[in-house]
Amino acid sequence: MYRKGCPDEYPITLVLNGYEIAVFQLTKHDLEDWAYGYLFSEGFIQRSSDVGSIIINEEMGTINVSLLNGFNEEELFTKKKHYTAGCGRGVTFFSMTDVKNFQKVSSEHSYKLSYLLKKRSEFAQNSPFYLETGGMHGACIVDEAGNITVREDIGRHNAVDKIIGHTIRMGLQPERLVLLTTGRVSYEMLSKAAKFGFPVIGSRTAATKQAVQLAKYLNIEVIGYLRGKMANIYTSTGRVENDLLEIPAVEMH
């Protein structure tokens, strides 16, 4: 009988300017990308240059980050934590109300559904840890030239943080990118994408009702069940054209 390997996960403590933020279950790949992505997603930094240094100690299970401009420690520790749903338990400091105050997303770029399905297939073929274990999540960006970049983790939100960290470190512009993910698009996943400004999010599985409501409010196109020749288009920004007439995409209102 053929057996796949087991996916890895480790408790990693994030320490910010000497303050312990939380302990996260992470896969030990692309941890620097994760740190940048998580700090950006949670509003600790606005750009990669806000970070003075990052010291990763895998043996001790710590990521020590120094911010050049500091942060409001008192405000942080009085904010309510929201523990995220699903695998690879995470924590966010943003509520649904907070996310509604994010800037609405603007982009003139549009895509054919057949193109996004093709890129989703390329994403699957270029996810080595998933292919090895069958138990990893992934996140992928597609740039305007059609190039893809993939990051993987035991947690779907961790994988998204890793790919966001990569994009801000590379100085990429959000309006020219598509975000693809293997995980369910819940409100905290939508908030991460909205914070960066992705105009289009595609997932191989579903989006929650709360995420769809937020996406409509923030002008983000969300497509679920993106696999084979099928898809659910949950929103209606006009950025995705359904050119698969024989298999209609279903718009959810």
C-alpha positions in Angstrom: 0.0 0.0 0.0 1.3 3.4 -1.0 1.6 5.9 1.9 2.2 9.6 1.8 4.4 11.4 4.3 3.0 13.3 7.3 2.8 17.1 7.1 4.9 19.0 9.6 3.6 21.5 12.2 5.5 23.2 15.0 4.6 25.7 17.7 6.3 29.0 16.8 6.3 32.0 19.2 6.1 35.4 17.6 7.9 38.1 19.6 7.5 41.7 18.6 9.9 44.3 20.1 10.3 42.0 23.1 6.6 41.3 23.6 5.2 37.9 23.0 2.2 38.2 20.6 1.1 34.5 20.4 2.1 31.0 19.7 1.2 29.7 16.2 1.2 26.2 14.7 3.3 26.6 11.5 5.1 24.6 9.0 8.8 25.5 9.0 9.1 26.8 5.5 9.2 30.4 4.4 8.9 31.7 8.0 10.3 35.1 7.1 7.6 35.5 4.5 5.0 34.5 7.1 6.3 37.0 9.7 6.1 39.9 7.2 2.7 38.7 6.0 1.2 38.3 9.4 2.5 41.6 10.7 1.1 43.4 7.6 -2.2 41.6 7.8 -2.7 42.5 11.4 -1.7 46.2 10.9 1.7 46.1 12.7 3.5 47.2 9.6 2.5 49.0 6.4 5.5 48.1 4.3 8.5 45.8 4.5 10.8 48.8 5.4 9.0 49.1 8.7 10.9 45.9 9.9 14.3 46.5 11.4 15.3 42.8 11.8 13.9 39.3 11.9 15.7 36.6 13.8 14.3 33.1 13.3 15.4 30.4 15.8 13.8 27.1 14.6 15.4 25.1 17.4 13.9 27.4 20.1 10.7 27.8 18.1 10.8 31.6 18.1 10.6 34.5 15.6 11.9 37.7 17.0 11.0 40.9 15.1 12.2 44.4 15.7 10.1 47.2 14.3 11.8 50.5 13.4 8.8 52.6 14.5 7.6 50.5 17.4 4.0 49.8 18.1 1.4 50.7 20.8 1.8 47.8 23.3 -1.0 49.0 25.5 -3.5 49.2 22.7 -2.5 45.7 21.4 -3.0 43.9 24.7 -6.4 45.5 25.3 -7.8 44.5 21.9 -9.9 41.4 21.8 -8.3 38.4 20.1 -10.3 36.4 17.5 -9.3 32.8 17.1 -9.6 31.7 13.5 -11.6 28.7 12.3 -10.1 25.6 10.8 -6.7 24.1 10.6 -3.4 25.4 12.0 -5.0 27.6 14.7 -4.4 31.3 14.3 -5.3 34.5 15.9 -6.4 37.9 14.5 -7.0 41.2 16.2 -9.5 42.4 13.5 -13.2 42.0 14.0 -15.8 42.0 11.2 -16.5 45.7 12.0 -12.8 46.5 11.7 -12.6 44.9 8.3 -15.5 46.9 7.0 -13.4 50.0 7.6 -10.7 48.8 5.3 -10.3 50.7 2.0 -12.4 49.4 -0.8 -10.5 47.6 -3.5 -10.1 49.1 -6.9 -8.7 47.4 -10.1 -9.3 47.7 -13.8 -8.0 44.2 -14.5 -10.4 41.4 -15.6 -9.9 37.7 -16.2 -11.7 34.8 -18.0 -12.9 32.0 -15.9 -11.1 29.5 -18.1 -7.8 31.3 -17.4 -8.3 31.2 -13.6 -9.1 27.4 -13.8 -5.9 26.9 -15.8 -3.9 28.8 -13.2 -5.6 26.8 -10.4 -4.4 23.6 -12.1 -0.8 25.0 -12.4 -1.0 25.9 -8.7 -1.9 22.3 -7.8 0.9 20.9 -9.8 3.4 23.3 -8.2 2.6 22.5 -4.5 5.4 20.1 -3.6 4.5 19.7 0.1 0.9 18.9 -0.7 1.9 16.4 -3.4 4.3 14.8 -0.8 1.8 14.6 2.1 -1.7 15.3 0.9 -2.3 17.3 4.0 -1.0 20.8 3.3 -2.7 24.1 2.4 -1.4 26.5 -0.2 -1.8 30.0 -1.4 -0.7 31.3 -4.8 -0.4 34.7 -6.6 -0.8 35.0 -10.3 0.8 38.1 -11.8 -0.3 39.9 -14.9 2.2 38.0 -17.0 0.7 34.7 -15.8 3.6 33.7 -13.6 2.6 32.0 -10.3 4.3 31.9 -6.9 3.2 29.3 -4.3 3.5 29.2 -0.5 2.4 26.2 1.6 1.6 25.6 5.3 -0.4 23.3 7.6 -2.8 26.3 8.1 -4.7 27.9 5.3 -4.4 31.4 6.9 -0.7 30.8 7.4 -0.2 30.0 3.8 -2.0 33.3 2.8 0.2 35.3 5.2 3.2 33.7 3.6 2.2 34.7 0.1 1.3 38.2 1.3 4.7 38.5 3.0 6.3 37.5 -0.3 4.4 40.1 -2.2 5.2 43.0 0.1 8.9 42.1 0.3 9.0 42.0 -3.5 7.1 45.3 -3.8 4.3 43.9 -6.0 1.2 45.9 -6.7 -2.1 44.3 -5.5 -4.3 45.5 -8.3 -2.3 43.4 -10.8 -2.5 40.2 -8.9 -4.9 37.3 -8.3 -4.9 35.4 -5.0 -5.7 31.6 -5.2 -6.0 29.4 -2.1 -6.8 25.8 -1.3 -8.7 26.7 1.8 -12.2 27.9 2.7 -12.5 31.7 2.4 -13.8 32.8 5.8 -14.0 36.3 7.1 -10.4 36.4 8.4 -9.1 35.0 5.1 -11.1 37.7 3.3 -9.7 40.4 5.7 -6.1 39.4 4.9 -6.8 39.6 1.2 -8.7 42.9 1.6 -5.9 44.4 3.8 -3.4 43.9 1.0 -5.9 44.8 -1.7 -6.3 41.7 -3.9 -9.2 42.4 -6.3 -9.8 38.7 -7.1 -9.7 35.7 -4.8 -10.2 32.1 -6.0 -10.5 29.0 -3.9 -10.9 25.3 -4.6 -13.5 25.2 -1.9 -16.3 27.4 -0.4 -16.6 30.9 0.9 -18.6 31.6 4.0 -21.6 33.9 4.0 -19.7 36.5 6.2 -16.8 36.5 3.8 -19.1 37.1 0.8 -20.9 39.9 2.5 -17.5 41.6 3.3 -16.3 41.0 -0.3 -19.3 42.7 -1.7 -18.9 45.6 0.6 -15.2 45.9 -0.2 -15.6 45.4 -3.9 -13.6 42.1 -4.1 -14.5 39.3 -6.6 -14.7 35.9 -4.8 -14.8 32.6 -6.7 -15.3 29.3 -4.9 -15.1 25.6 -6.0 -12.5 26.6 -8.7 -11.7 23.1 -10.0 -11.9 21.2 -13.3 -14.5 23.1 -15.3 -16.7 24.4 -12.5 -16.9 27.4 -10.2 -19.2 29.5 -8.0 -18.9 33.2 -8.6 -20.1 34.6 -5.3 -19.8 38.3 -6.1 -20.4 40.6 -9.1 -17.7 43.1 -9.6 -17.3 42.3 -13.3 -13.7 41.3 -13.0 -14.3 37.6 -14.0 -15.9 36.7 -17.3 -17.6 33.3 -17.4 -16.5 32.0 -20.8 -17.4 28.4 -20.0 -20.9 28.6 -21.4 -21.5 24.9 -21.4 -20.9 24.8 -17.6 -22.4 28.0 -16.1 -20.8 29.6 -13.0 -23.3 30.2 -10.3 -23.5 33.7 -8.8 -24.5 33.7 -5.2 -26.5 36.7 -3.9 
